[in-house]
Amino acid sequence: MSSSLPLHIYIRPLTIEDRDASVELESQGFPPEERAGKEKIEFRLKTCPELSSGLFIRDVKGTEVLGEKLIGHIFGTKVPVAKNGSKDATFITNESMRFTHDDASPIVGVHSVVIDPQHQKKNLATLLLTDYIQKLSNQEIGDRIVIIAHNELVPFYERVGFKLVGENKEVVGKNGNVWCNLVRELVKEEYET
């Protein structure tokens, strides 16, 4: 794995103007049955834009910025707390992956982490996810992040501080794929003055 980063990269919140680029990126990163479509991405950008982040490369000539290209994104929503009222039992469900956002919930459900295939294996997903976690922690947007991932991605998420909780029995993968529940507490960093 190469850790060399492309020149002129930056992270910023996504806006509705990034919808089409996000739809394209989502189609490159996920099989059809797992990707968010245009309507779902638009819903997330309009309803809870503070829970999205985009990784961009600027096209720069000298000191002039000619444009930018989205090469990675994260989308989240606030997922409803489990029916029994326990935060510890709250994970991604089939329902929370639809057009759902509960602004009062303390739990951020991450629905999509994707890096353009041309830019994978450069630690960019780690960079984007670490920035996302820090942003949510310091802005006190929630208490924890929950995510589901296929077995082979669990070690990646564990490296950025997620803990494996077990198999997600609510979300059924195609072709027998197993989804795993992962959780990460959000803790505001305190700085000494």
C-alpha positions in Angstrom: 0.0 0.0 0.0 1.4 3.4 -1.0 1.0 6.3 1.4 1.9 8.9 -1.2 -1.0 11.4 -1.4 -2.0 13.2 -4.6 -1.1 16.8 -4.8 -3.8 19.5 -4.0 -6.2 17.3 -2.0 -8.6 18.7 0.5 -11.7 17.7 2.4 -14.9 19.7 2.7 -18.6 19.2 3.4 -20.5 18.1 0.4 -23.3 20.3 -1.1 -26.2 19.6 -3.3 -24.0 20.8 -6.2 -21.9 17.6 -5.6 -24.8 15.3 -6.1 -24.0 14.1 -9.6 -20.3 13.5 -8.8 -21.3 11.6 -5.7 -23.7 9.4 -7.6 -21.0 8.6 -10.1 -18.5 7.8 -7.3 -21.0 5.7 -5.5 -21.5 3.7 -8.7 -17.8 3.1 -9.0 -17.5 1.9 -5.4 -20.4 -0.3 -4.8 -22.4 -3.0 -6.7 -25.9 -1.9 -7.7 -27.6 -3.6 -4.8 -25.5 -1.8 -2.2 -25.1 1.7 -3.6 -27.2 4.8 -2.9 -29.0 6.2 -5.9 -29.5 9.8 -6.9 -32.6 10.3 -4.8 -31.1 8.9 -1.6 -27.9 11.0 -2.1 -30.0 14.1 -2.7 -32.0 13.3 0.4 -28.9 13.1 2.5 -27.4 16.2 1.1 -30.5 18.2 1.7 -31.5 16.8 5.1 -28.2 16.4 6.9 -25.3 17.9 4.9 -23.3 18.2 8.1 -22.9 14.4 8.1 -21.2 14.3 4.7 -17.6 14.9 3.7 -15.9 14.9 0.3 -12.3 14.4 -0.6 -11.3 16.4 -3.6 -8.3 17.0 -5.9 -7.9 20.6 -7.1 -6.8 21.1 -10.7 -4.2 23.8 -10.3 -2.1 25.6 -12.9 0.4 27.9 -11.2 -1.7 29.8 -8.6 -4.9 29.4 -10.5 -7.5 26.8 -9.5 -9.1 25.4 -12.7 -11.5 23.0 -11.0 -11.9 20.1 -8.6 -12.7 16.4 -8.8 -14.5 14.4 -6.1 -12.4 11.3 -5.4 -13.9 10.1 -2.1 -17.0 10.7 0.1 -18.7 9.7 3.3 -22.4 9.9 3.9 -24.2 9.5 7.2 -27.5 10.2 8.8 -28.7 10.1 12.4 -30.2 6.7 12.9 -33.2 6.2 15.1 -32.4 4.7 18.5 -33.4 1.1 18.9 -37.0 0.4 19.8 -35.9 -0.7 23.3 -34.4 2.7 23.8 -30.8 1.4 24.1 -28.0 3.2 22.3 -26.0 0.0 22.7 -28.5 -1.9 20.6 -28.7 0.7 17.8 -27.1 -0.1 14.5 -27.8 0.2 10.8 -31.0 -1.4 9.8 -32.9 -1.8 6.5 -35.1 1.0 7.6 -32.3 3.4 8.5 -30.7 2.9 5.1 -33.8 4.3 3.4 -34.9 7.9 3.5 -34.5 8.2 7.3 -32.9 10.8 9.5 -33.7 11.4 13.2 -32.1 14.7 14.1 -32.6 14.1 17.8 -30.6 10.8 17.8 -27.1 10.8 19.2 -26.1 8.1 16.8 -24.6 8.8 13.4 -25.0 5.9 10.9 -22.4 5.9 8.2 -23.9 4.6 5.0 -21.1 5.1 2.5 -17.4 5.4 2.5 -15.9 5.2 -0.9 -12.7 6.2 -2.7 -12.4 6.5 -6.5 -10.8 3.2 -7.7 -7.9 5.2 -9.4 -7.0 6.6 -6.0 -7.3 3.5 -3.7 -4.4 2.0 -1.8 -3.1 5.5 -0.9 -4.5 5.7 2.7 -7.1 8.2 1.5 -10.0 6.3 3.1 -8.1 6.5 6.4 -7.5 10.2 5.9 -11.1 10.9 5.0 -12.6 8.8 7.8 -10.2 10.2 10.5 -11.1 13.7 9.5 -14.8 12.8 9.6 -14.5 11.3 13.1 -12.6 14.3 14.4 -15.1 16.7 12.9 -18.1 15.0 14.4 -16.3 14.6 17.8 -15.3 18.2 18.1 -18.6 19.6 16.9 -20.4 17.3 19.3 -22.8 16.1 16.6 -23.4 12.8 18.3 -22.2 10.3 20.9 -21.1 7.5 18.5 -20.8 6.3 14.9 -22.2 3.0 13.8 -21.4 1.4 10.5 -21.9 -2.0 8.8 -19.2 -3.5 6.7 -18.4 -6.8 5.0 -16.0 -9.1 6.9 -13.0 -8.3 4.8 -13.3 -4.6 5.7 -13.5 -5.0 9.4 -9.7 -4.8 10.0 -9.7 -1.4 8.1 -12.4 0.0 10.4 -10.7 -1.4 13.5 -7.5 0.5 12.6 -9.4 3.8 12.7 -10.9 3.0 16.1 -14.1 1.1 15.4 -15.0 -2.0 17.5 -16.6 -5.0 16.0 -19.8 -5.8 17.8 -21.0 -8.8 15.8 -23.0 -9.8 12.8 -25.8 -7.6 11.6 -28.8 -9.9 11.3 -31.1 -7.1 10.1 -29.4 -6.3 6.8 -29.1 -9.2 4.5 -26.4 -9.1 1.9 -26.7 -10.5 -1.6 -25.0 -13.8 -2.4 -24.8 -14.6 1.3 -22.5 -11.7 2.2 -22.3 -11.1 5.9 -22.6 -7.6 7.3 -20.8 -6.8 10.5 -21.8 -4.1 13.1 -19.1 -1.8 14.1 -19.2 1.2 16.6 -16.9 4.0 17.5 -17.5 6.4 20.4 -17.2 10.1 19.6 -15.1 11.9 22.2 -14.3 15.6 22.0 -10.6 16.3 22.1 -9.7 18.6 25.0 -6.8 20.9 24.6 -4.9 22.4 27.5 -4.6 26.2 27.5 
